[in-house]
């Protein structure tokens, strides 16, 4: 199915945003941009009646989200066996300081994906793992060792289709109660937003690499 034929975010009954619907986004391009900027997602699964949520490294490949885990993990074996899942990503962009604590909030971009993941094998799995590595560490796949057969056997690589999802973006000014804007003392309280920015720090070599120059591809890393 072509991307243009896939349903818009929030178009199903269980992904329709009911709380603060004005923050809902229906453009699939926005959803993909959020995933392309993310390095980590959280994946939920229920095993023996107990819900679990685990953090995973993630990357978008076309119309799917790629993630992986240990083949010894009962959570991942459950996902591989077809257990329904919910994957979420949230990018925190800032704090919104209103004149009341109740109305204070955050700037964020978030996505929730529902569905059943499929297990990747063979060349498809290797391609997905390289895509994941390249997303997390651009340029690294050109010089680091690739997975061995033994390492692949110890790994479950999954792809979750981006068929059913919802997207929510909060990026506005404080939404103060009207009385707080005109009545003292709160009318005189500073309000606005404080951006939060992620950045890469200075690379720190281990003992063996102390005399090895930092690769230029690492020096070129910039946060999305």
C-alpha positions in Angstrom: 0.0 0.0 0.0 1.3 3.4 -0.9 1.8 6.0 1.8 -0.8 8.2 0.2 -3.4 5.3 0.6 -2.8 4.9 4.3 -5.3 6.4 6.7 -4.6 9.8 8.2 -3.5 10.0 11.8 -6.4 10.1 14.2 -8.9 8.8 11.7 -10.0 5.7 13.5 -12.3 5.6 16.5 -9.6 4.5 18.9 -7.0 7.0 17.7 -9.4 10.0 17.6 -8.1 12.6 20.0 -10.8 13.6 22.4 -8.8 15.6 25.0 -7.7 18.9 23.6 -8.6 18.0 20.0 -7.2 21.3 18.8 -3.8 19.9 19.3 -4.5 16.9 17.0 -2.5 16.7 13.8 -3.8 14.7 10.8 -0.8 15.1 8.4 1.2 11.9 8.1 4.2 14.0 7.2 4.2 15.5 10.7 4.0 12.0 12.2 7.0 10.8 10.1 9.0 13.9 11.1 8.4 13.2 14.8 9.6 9.6 14.3 12.6 10.7 12.3 13.7 13.0 15.1 13.3 10.3 17.8 15.9 8.0 19.1 13.8 6.2 21.6 10.2 4.9 21.8 8.2 3.1 24.5 6.4 -0.1 23.6 3.6 -1.6 25.6 2.5 -5.2 25.7 0.4 -7.3 28.1 1.7 -10.7 29.2 -0.3 -13.0 31.4 -2.7 -10.1 32.3 0.1 -7.7 33.3 0.8 -4.7 31.2 4.5 -3.8 30.6 6.1 -0.8 28.9 9.7 -0.9 27.8 12.0 1.7 26.2 13.5 0.7 22.8 15.7 2.3 20.3 13.7 3.1 17.2 13.9 4.2 13.6 11.4 4.7 10.8 11.8 2.7 7.7 9.3 3.8 5.0 5.8 3.2 6.6 7.0 1.2 9.6 8.8 1.7 12.9 11.8 -0.6 13.5 12.8 -1.8 17.0 14.5 -4.8 18.4 15.1 -6.7 21.7 16.5 -10.0 23.1 15.1 -13.3 21.8 15.2 -14.4 25.5 12.7 -11.7 26.5 9.2 -12.9 27.1 8.0 -9.4 26.2 9.6 -9.6 22.7 8.6 -13.2 22.2 5.0 -12.1 22.9 5.3 -9.3 20.4 6.8 -11.6 17.9 3.9 -14.0 18.4 1.4 -11.4 17.5 0.4 -9.7 20.7 -1.1 -6.3 20.0 1.0 -3.3 21.0 1.1 0.4 21.5 4.2 2.4 20.6 4.7 6.0 21.7 7.2 8.7 21.1 7.3 12.1 22.8 9.7 14.9 22.0 9.8 17.5 24.8 10.4 21.0 23.3 9.8 23.2 26.3 7.9 24.2 29.4 5.0 26.6 29.3 4.7 28.7 32.4 1.2 30.1 32.9 0.1 32.5 35.7 -1.4 29.5 37.5 0.2 26.1 38.2 -2.9 24.4 36.8 -2.7 26.0 33.4 1.1 25.5 33.1 2.0 22.8 30.5 4.6 21.7 28.0 5.6 22.2 24.4 5.8 18.7 22.8 5.3 16.6 19.8 3.9 13.1 20.3 2.8 10.1 18.4 0.9 6.9 19.4 0.9 3.9 17.1 -1.4 0.9 17.5 -1.1 -2.5 15.8 0.7 -5.8 15.6 4.4 -6.0 14.8 5.9 -8.4 12.3 9.1 -10.3 12.7 11.9 -9.5 10.3 14.3 -12.2 9.1 17.1 -12.7 6.7 18.3 -9.8 4.6 15.2 -7.8 5.6 16.3 -8.0 9.3 19.9 -7.1 8.5 18.7 -4.1 6.4 16.4 -3.0 9.2 19.2 -3.3 11.8 21.6 -1.3 9.7 18.9 1.3 9.1 18.3 1.5 12.9 22.1 1.8 13.6 22.5 4.5 10.9 19.6 6.4 12.3 21.0 6.3 15.9 24.7 6.8 14.8 24.9 8.3 11.3 28.1 7.1 9.6 28.9 4.3 12.1 27.8 1.5 9.8 30.7 2.2 7.5 33.4 1.2 10.0 31.9 -0.8 12.9 31.5 -4.5 12.7 28.1 -5.7 11.5 26.0 -8.4 13.4 27.2 -12.0 13.4 24.9 -14.9 12.9 25.1 -15.6 16.6 24.1 -12.1 17.4 21.2 -12.1 15.0 19.9 -15.3 16.7 19.9 -13.6 20.0 17.9 -10.7 18.6 14.2 -10.3 17.7 13.8 -7.5 15.2 10.3 -6.1 14.7 8.5 -3.7 12.4 5.3 -2.0 13.4 3.2 -0.7 10.5 2.3 2.9 10.7 -1.3 2.2 9.7 -3.2 3.3 12.8 -1.8 6.2 14.8 -2.6 9.5 16.4 -0.4 12.7 16.5 -0.6 15.5 19.0 1.5 18.7 19.1 1.5 21.3 21.8 3.3 24.6 20.8 1.1 27.5 21.9 1.4 30.2 24.5 0.1 29.9 28.1 -3.7 29.5 28.2 -4.4 31.6 31.3 -7.7 31.9 33.1 -9.0 35.4 32.1 -9.0 36.7 35.6 -5.3 35.9 36.1 -4.6 38.3 33.2 -6.1 41.3 34.9 -6.3 40.7 38.7 -3.4 41.2 41.0 -1.1 39.7 42.1 -1.1 37.2 39.2 -1.5 39.7 36.4 2.1 40.8 37.3 3.6 37.3 37.2 6.0 36.5 34.4 4.5 33.9 32.0 5.7 32.4 28.7 7.7 29.4 27.5 11.2 28.1 28.2 12.6 26.0 25.3 14.3 22.7 26.0 17.0 21.7 23.6 18.9 18.4 23.3 22.5 18.4 22.1 25.5 16.1 21.7 28.4 16.6 24.0 32.1 16.2 23.5 33.0 12.6 22.5 34.9 10.7 25.3 37.2 7.9 24.1 37.7 4.7 25.9 41.3 3.7 26.9 42.1 1.8 23.8 40.9 4.6 21.5 42.6 7.4 23.4 45.0 8.0 20.6 42.5 7.5 17.8 41.1 10.6 16.2 37.4 11.2 16.6 35.7 10.3 13.3 34.5 13.2 11.3 31.0 11.7 11.0 30.7 11.9 14.9 31.9 15.5 14.9 29.1 16.3 12.4 26.3 14.9 14.5 23.6 17.5 15.1 20.3 17.0 17.0 17.3 16.9 14.7 
